[in-house]
Amino acid sequence: MLTLLLAILWLISLLSAGHALLTKRDPRAALGWIVTCMALPGLGAFFYWLLGVNRIRTRARELQKQGQGMHWLNVDAPPSPHDIRNFPTHATSRALITLADAVTRRPLVCGNDVKVLYNGEQAYPAMLEAIRGAKEHLFLSSYIFQADRTGKLFVRELIRAAERGVDVRVLVDAFGEYYSLAKVRNLLVNTPVKVARFLPPTLARSFYLNMRNHRKLLIVDSRIGFTGGMNIGDRHLAKIKNNPRRVIDLHFQLTGPVCGQLRDAFMEDWHFATEEKRKPFSWPEPRPRGDACCRGISAGPNEQHEKLNWILIGALACAKSQVRIMTPYFIPSRAQLAAINAAALRGVRVELLLPERNNLFFVGWAVNAYLFELLEHDVKIFFQPPPFVHSKLFLIDNEYALVGSANIDPRSLRLNFEFNIEIFAADTLRELIEHFDHCRGLSRQVTLEEMDRRPLPQRLRDSFCKLLSPYL
């Protein structure tokens, strides 16, 4: 009997190892799971099927076939003649458009207006004004939605909108809501507002702790949208000097056809989270409002490719004169490091702005362990002084901006559900470049000598955290 049981366990482990061999794209991950399955018969296979298999993508495909989510995946939506006439014609822009056309599933659309919003002092009043003006539908998704003074102000306006007959839906991440002891979800119980949690822990399925909805989306009547890196909470009110947790951040107000892409991204997440049947509905077509050409990019473990990673690397290869990167968390892959260094070696000026004091100290230590590889190849690195800068900018030459919720780290580019916007707009690019250059002027440049002079205990600490970088 024992021999039969062992044989069954070995067979299950062998089949699990074969599955890892055939499906894992990263050979290191494949080897790790194969060794685990074979070294721990039965138990290793259990952990593999529990933690190593991406059921998110499988579930998304099933829902898509049922019409419940991911319903835009196979929609062929070519640009309108208005869009074609306004597509950027610079060589860098055309190359980036071709790349994104190939790896994303939404078209580049023109006729948009983009407004840059700085910190909660500008973003929150604009968002609240849009909520007050909602007439048909209002969709809000936020990774962190705190039940503090700012959060309660949003809750009050959301309830008022729903009481006016507006279709109000709020999607909160099941992990992100634990950033606050008091939960916004509880404030919306027994109100007309529809609330859903993204991937909550249940006994019926595994708790996907690593796979979080990091998107920040607000869409009002498909005519105005907001996205970027800003959550909802008092911490984003940067002028409150006595707030030790305050952060600096950027958000973006969008009007025009791209708002339809923000709405579609929200509805995909909503159907994914609620498993509601998608009913046929004719959404209003957003009208052209400006001269910006934009594209919404959904990225996450439900997608077929690591599209943001491909776009970042492709954009670095297209750069002709300058690359500007601002990110709070910088834990690059080997391919990203190579692309950054290759750009610098081609003569492109690459500038990287990072926070001097990270709000996640262990992430800051891991970041330090990567910097010497860039400094050796003349990449310019600057530390921004406190308060913590949560802004995310990726600017190529004077032509292209990639903004949104994603950081340059494995969590954003492989595990989280993220939403970014490609922007081709001369005025917006000019403003973002001026903002970046202003921040650089307030920052301290880091040198290779400084990194080399770190005491041995610090270098050991930083290198140890670097080992954990795939999980940070």
C-alpha positions in Angstrom: 0.0 0.0 0.0 2.8 2.4 0.9 4.6 1.5 -2.3 1.5 2.3 -4.3 1.1 5.7 -2.6 4.7 6.6 -3.2 4.3 5.7 -6.9 1.2 7.9 -7.2 3.0 10.8 -5.5 6.0 10.4 -7.8 3.7 10.2 -10.9 1.9 13.4 -9.8 5.3 15.1 -9.2 6.6 14.0 -12.6 3.5 15.3 -14.4 3.7 18.6 -12.5 7.4 18.9 -13.3 6.6 18.3 -17.0 3.9 21.0 -16.9 6.4 23.5 -15.5 8.9 22.5 -18.1 6.4 23.1 -20.9 4.7 26.3 -19.6 7.3 28.3 -17.7 8.9 30.9 -19.9 11.7 31.8 -17.4 14.1 28.8 -17.3 15.1 29.7 -13.7 11.4 29.5 -12.6 11.0 26.2 -14.5 14.1 24.7 -13.0 13.1 25.8 -9.5 9.7 24.2 -9.7 11.0 21.0 -11.3 13.5 20.6 -8.5 10.8 21.4 -5.9 8.4 18.9 -7.5 10.9 16.1 -7.7 12.6 16.7 -4.3 9.3 16.8 -2.4 7.1 14.2 -4.0 3.5 15.2 -3.7 4.1 18.2 -1.5 6.2 20.0 -4.2 3.4 19.3 -6.7 0.9 20.7 -4.3 2.8 24.0 -3.9 3.3 24.2 -7.6 -0.4 23.9 -8.5 -1.2 26.3 -5.6 1.4 29.0 -6.2 3.1 28.3 -9.5 0.3 28.2 -12.0 -1.2 31.4 -13.4 -4.9 30.7 -13.0 -5.7 34.4 -13.5 -5.0 34.2 -17.2 -7.1 31.0 -17.5 -10.0 32.5 -15.6 -9.9 35.7 -17.7 -10.0 33.7 -20.9 -13.0 31.7 -19.6 -14.8 34.9 -18.6 -14.0 36.4 -22.0 -15.6 33.4 -23.8 -18.7 33.8 -21.6 -18.9 37.5 -22.4 -18.2 38.4 -18.8 -14.8 40.1 -19.1 -11.8 40.8 -21.3 -14.3 41.4 -24.0 -12.1 43.8 -25.9 -9.3 41.4 -26.4 -10.2 40.3 -30.0 -12.0 43.5 -31.0 -10.5 45.0 -34.2 -10.8 48.7 -33.7 -8.8 50.5 -36.4 -8.3 54.3 -35.9 -10.8 56.7 -37.5 -9.7 58.9 -40.5 -9.5 61.8 -38.0 -7.0 59.7 -36.0 -4.9 58.8 -39.0 -4.5 62.4 -40.1 -3.2 63.3 -36.7 -0.8 60.4 -36.0 2.7 61.6 -35.1 5.1 61.4 -38.0 8.5 61.5 -36.3 10.7 58.4 -36.8 10.8 57.7 -33.0 7.1 58.1 -32.7 6.3 55.9 -35.7 8.5 53.1 -34.4 6.9 53.2 -30.9 3.4 53.3 -32.4 4.2 50.2 -34.5 5.6 48.4 -31.4 2.5 49.2 -29.3 0.2 48.3 -32.1 1.7 44.9 -32.1 1.7 44.1 -28.4 -1.3 46.0 -27.0 -5.0 45.6 -27.9 -6.2 49.2 -28.1 -5.6 51.6 -30.9 -3.8 54.9 -30.6 -6.6 57.6 -30.7 -6.2 61.3 -31.3 -8.4 64.3 -30.4 -7.6 64.1 -26.7 -6.8 66.8 -24.2 -4.4 66.0 -21.3 -4.0 68.1 -18.2 -1.3 67.3 -15.7 -2.4 67.5 -12.0 0.2 68.0 -9.3 -0.5 66.3 -5.9 -3.8 66.0 -4.2 -4.3 69.7 -4.0 -4.9 69.8 -7.8 -6.1 66.3 -8.5 -8.8 65.9 -5.8 -10.8 69.1 -6.5 -10.8 68.2 -10.2 -12.0 64.7 -9.6 -14.7 65.8 -7.1 -15.9 68.4 -9.6 -16.2 65.7 -12.2 -18.1 63.4 -9.8 -20.5 66.2 -9.0 -21.2 66.7 -12.7 -21.9 63.0 -13.4 -25.2 62.3 -15.2 -25.1 58.7 -16.4 -22.3 56.6 -15.1 -19.3 57.0 -12.7 -16.6 54.3 -12.3 -13.9 54.5 -9.7 -11.0 52.1 -9.2 -8.2 52.7 -6.6 -5.6 50.5 -5.1 -5.7 52.4 -1.8 -8.9 54.3 -0.9 -8.5 55.4 2.7 -11.3 56.3 5.0 -9.7 59.5 6.1 -10.9 63.0 5.6 -10.2 63.0 1.9 -11.6 59.5 1.4 -14.8 60.4 3.3 -15.2 63.5 1.0 -15.1 61.2 -2.0 -17.6 58.8 -0.4 -20.1 61.6 0.3 -20.0 62.7 -3.3 -20.2 59.2 -4.7 -23.3 58.5 -2.6 -24.9 61.8 -3.7 -24.2 60.9 -7.4 -25.8 57.4 -6.9 -28.8 59.0 -5.2 -29.3 61.2 -8.3 -29.7 58.0 -10.4 -26.1 57.8 -11.7 -24.7 54.3 -12.1 -21.9 54.5 -9.6 -19.4 51.6 -9.2 -16.4 51.4 -7.0 -13.7 48.7 -7.2 -11.2 48.4 -4.4 -8.3 46.0 -4.2 -8.8 43.4 -1.5 -5.2 43.8 -0.3 -4.9 47.6 -0.7 -7.9 48.3 1.5 -5.9 47.0 4.5 -3.7 50.1 4.3 -6.4 51.7 6.4 -7.9 50.3 9.6 -11.3 51.8 8.7 -12.4 50.5 5.3 -14.2 52.7 2.7 -16.2 49.7 1.7 -18.0 49.7 5.0 -19.0 53.4 4.5 -20.7 52.4 1.2 -22.8 49.5 2.6 -26.5 50.1 2.4 -26.1 52.9 -0.2 -26.9 53.0 -3.9 -23.2 52.7 -4.7 -22.2 49.3 -6.1 -18.9 48.1 -4.5 -16.7 45.2 -5.4 -13.4 43.9 -4.2 -10.7 42.7 -6.5 -9.4 39.1 -5.7 -10.6 38.9 -2.1 -9.4 35.9 0.0 -12.0 33.1 -0.1 -12.1 29.4 0.9 -13.3 28.6 -2.6 -10.1 29.6 -4.4 -6.5 30.5 -3.6 -5.7 33.9 -2.3 -3.6 35.6 -5.0 -1.6 37.7 -2.5 0.9 38.9 -5.1 -1.6 39.8 -7.9 -3.1 43.1 -7.0 -5.1 45.7 -8.9 -2.8 48.7 -8.8 -4.8 50.7 -11.3 -6.1 54.2 -10.5 -9.1 55.0 -12.7 -12.0 57.5 -12.5 -14.3 57.7 -15.5 -17.4 60.0 -15.6 -20.0 59.6 -18.4 -17.2 58.4 -20.7 -16.4 62.1 -21.4 -13.7 62.7 -18.7 -11.2 60.4 -17.1 -8.5 60.5 -14.5 -5.5 58.1 -14.2 -1.9 58.2 -13.0 -0.1 57.2 -9.8 -2.3 58.8 -7.1 -4.4 56.8 -4.7 -7.1 58.5 -2.6 -6.1 59.7 0.8 -4.7 62.5 2.9 -1.1 61.4 2.2 -1.3 63.0 -1.2 -2.0 66.4 0.2 1.6 67.5 -0.2 1.2 71.0 1.4 0.4 69.6 4.8 3.9 70.0 6.2 3.2 68.2 9.5 2.1 65.0 7.7 5.1 62.6 8.0 3.6 60.3 5.4 2.9 62.9 2.8 4.0 62.1 -0.8 4.6 64.0 -4.0 2.7 62.6 -7.0 1.2 63.2 -10.5 -2.2 62.5 -11.9 -3.7 63.1 -15.3 -7.1 64.4 -16.4 -8.1 63.2 -19.9 -10.9 64.2 -22.2 -11.6 62.8 -25.6 -11.8 59.4 -27.2 -9.2 57.8 -24.9 -11.7 58.0 -22.1 -13.5 55.1 -23.7 -10.4 53.1 -23.2 -10.3 53.9 -19.5 -13.9 52.9 -19.2 -13.3 49.6 -21.0 -10.4 48.8 -18.7 -12.6 49.5 -15.7 -15.4 47.3 -17.0 -13.0 44.4 -17.7 -11.9 44.6 -14.1 -15.4 44.9 -12.8 -16.6 41.8 -14.7 -13.5 40.0 -13.6 -14.1 40.8 -10.0 -17.9 40.4 -9.9 -18.4 37.7 -12.5 -21.5 39.6 -13.6 -22.8 38.8 -17.0 -21.9 41.5 -19.5 -25.1 42.9 -21.1 -25.0 44.5 -24.5 -24.7 48.3 -24.0 -24.1 51.2 -26.4 -21.7 53.5 -24.7 -21.6 57.1 -25.7 -18.8 57.9 -28.1 -16.4 60.5 -26.5 -15.9 63.6 -28.6 -12.5 64.9 -29.8 -11.3 67.6 -27.3 -7.7 68.4 -28.1 -4.6 67.5 -30.1 -3.1 64.7 -28.0 -2.8 61.2 -29.4 -3.1 58.6 -26.6 -3.4 54.9 -26.0 -4.5 53.1 -22.8 -2.4 50.1 -22.0 -3.7 47.4 -19.6 -1.0 45.2 -18.2 -1.2 42.3 -15.8 -1.0 38.6 -15.2 -4.2 38.1 -17.2 -2.5 39.4 -20.4 -0.8 37.3 -23.0 2.5 39.2 -22.9 4.5 41.4 -20.5 3.6 44.3 -22.7 4.9 47.2 -20.5 8.3 45.5 -20.3 8.4 45.2 -24.1 7.3 48.8 -24.6 9.9 50.1 -22.1 12.7 48.2 -23.8 11.5 49.1 -27.3 11.3 52.8 -26.3 14.8 52.8 -25.0 16.0 51.3 -28.3 14.2 54.0 -30.2 15.6 56.9 -28.2 17.7 59.3 -30.2 18.8 62.0 -27.8 17.4 61.8 -24.3 15.7 59.4 -21.9 14.1 60.7 -18.7 12.9 58.2 -16.1 11.3 59.1 -12.7 10.0 56.2 -10.6 9.7 55.6 -6.9 10.6 51.9 -7.1 13.4 50.9 -9.5 14.2 47.2 -9.6 15.0 46.5 -13.2 15.3 43.2 -15.0 18.6 42.2 -16.7 17.0 43.1 -20.1 15.9 46.5 -18.8 19.4 47.2 -17.4 20.9 46.2 -20.7 18.5 48.4 -22.7 19.3 51.4 -20.5 23.0 50.9 -20.7 22.9 50.3 -24.5 21.0 53.6 -24.9 23.7 55.4 -22.8 26.5 53.8 -24.8 24.9 55.0 -28.1 25.3 58.5 -26.8 21.7 59.0 -25.5 21.6 61.0 -22.3 19.8 58.8 -19.8 18.7 60.5 -16.6 17.1 58.5 -13.7 15.4 60.3 -10.7 14.8 58.2 -7.6 13.7 59.1 -4.1 16.6 59.5 -1.7 14.5 58.1 1.2 12.2 55.3 0.1 8.9 54.7 2.0 9.8 51.0 1.8 13.3 51.0 3.2 14.1 47.4 2.0 13.2 48.4 -1.6 15.5 51.4 -1.3 18.3 49.1 -0.2 17.7 46.7 -3.1 17.7 49.7 -5.5 21.2 50.7 -4.3 22.6 47.4 -5.3 21.7 48.0 -9.0 23.0 51.6 -9.4 26.7 50.9 -9.9 25.8 48.9 -13.1 24.3 52.0 -14.6 26.8 54.5 -13.3 29.6 52.5 -14.9 28.1 53.4 -18.3 27.5 57.1 -17.7 23.8 56.9 -16.8 23.0 60.0 -14.8 21.3 59.2 -11.5 19.8 61.7 -9.1 18.2 61.3 -5.6 15.2 63.5 -4.9 15.0 64.9 -1.4 12.0 64.2 1.0 9.1 64.1 1.0 8.8 60.8 -0.8 8.2 61.2 -4.5 5.7 58.7 -5.9 5.6 60.1 -9.4 6.1 57.9 -12.4 7.4 59.4 -15.7 9.0 57.8 -18.7 9.9 60.3 -21.4 11.7 59.6 -24.7 13.3 62.5 -26.6 10.7 65.3 -26.9 8.1 63.1 -28.5 6.8 60.3 -26.2 5.5 60.0 -22.6 4.4 56.9 -20.8 2.6 57.6 -17.6 0.3 55.8 -15.2 0.3 53.4 -12.3 3.2 51.1 -13.1 6.7 51.3 -11.5 9.8 49.8 -13.0 9.9 46.7 -10.8 8.9 43.0 -11.1 5.7 43.6 -9.1 4.4 46.2 -11.5 5.6 44.6 -14.7 4.7 40.9 -14.0 2.3 40.6 -11.0 0.1 43.7 -10.6 -2.8 44.8 -12.8 -1.6 48.2 -14.1 -2.9 50.9 -16.4 -0.7 53.3 -18.3 -1.2 55.9 -21.0 1.0 56.6 -24.0 1.0 60.3 -24.9 2.1 62.0 -28.1 1.4 65.7 -27.5 3.9 68.5 -27.9 2.5 70.8 -25.1 2.1 67.9 -22.6 5.6 66.6 -23.3 7.0 70.1 -22.9 5.3 70.5 -19.5 6.4 67.1 -18.3 10.0 67.7 -19.4 10.0 71.0 -17.6 8.7 69.3 -14.5 11.3 66.6 -14.7 14.1 69.1 -15.2 12.9 71.2 -12.3 12.9 68.1 -10.0 16.4 67.2 -11.2 17.6 70.6 -10.3 16.4 70.1 -6.8 18.0 66.7 -6.6 21.5 65.4 -5.6 23.5 63.5 -8.3 24.8 60.1 -7.3 28.3 59.1 -8.3 30.0 55.7 -8.9 32.5 56.7 -6.2 29.7 57.2 -3.7 28.3 53.7 -4.4 31.8 52.2 -4.1 32.4 53.9 -0.8 29.4 52.3 0.9 30.6 50.5 4.1 30.7 46.7 3.7 27.7 46.1 6.1 25.6 48.4 3.8 26.8 46.7 0.7 25.9 43.3 2.2 22.5 44.6 3.3 21.8 46.0 -0.1 22.9 42.9 -2.0 20.8 40.7 0.3 17.7 42.8 -0.5 18.6 42.5 -4.1 18.3 38.7 -3.9 14.7 39.3 -2.8 14.0 41.8 -5.6 11.6 39.5 -7.6 9.3 39.5 -4.6 9.5 43.2 -3.5 
